[in-house]
């Protein structure tokens, strides 16, 4: 299963994307380019098992988010409050965007934004071939890394970036660490790597 989240608006006729379907590989390959076109995405971003649609959540996820600057409601997902979003935006950091989170709660919903990471890098010694789990569809598997040493020659220079195309490992630059340190955001822990 892919960990990719495609945060794009659904097309007007989204019935094809409304349910989970299991397709034989040839059928999936035949539909991939059509889906990418309908979603306005590069075909490489349409991966098996990708989750589609705008960020949303359940009230249980929101209770803690109201009290914290950041909350991690699930794998590969980081929601931030308005204060944290505003400070990151003010710092003009590269490789990050924000998508408003919709919460189906009565009354006042917290102002939450999903942190959308756009930067990319690879670990030293890692490659596309190391993480490819399926040569037919391109699905990736993400072994637990023993080292997070960034190969700077294969880093796009973003301040927020994924390592090895793994959406569950977010790495940030010292510029980001400085913003977090100077604002003392709650529920965030940054650890230095090489």
Secondary structure, DSSP 8 states (H G I E B T S, - for coil): ----EE-----SS-GGGSS-----HHHHHHHHHHHHHHHT--GGG--TT-EESS-EE-HHHHHHHHHSSEEEEETTEEEEEHHHHHHHHHTT-SSEEEEE-EE--SS----EEEEEE-EEE-BTT--HHHHBS-TTT--B-----S---B-GGG----SEEEETTEEEEEEE-HHHHHHHHHHT-TT-------
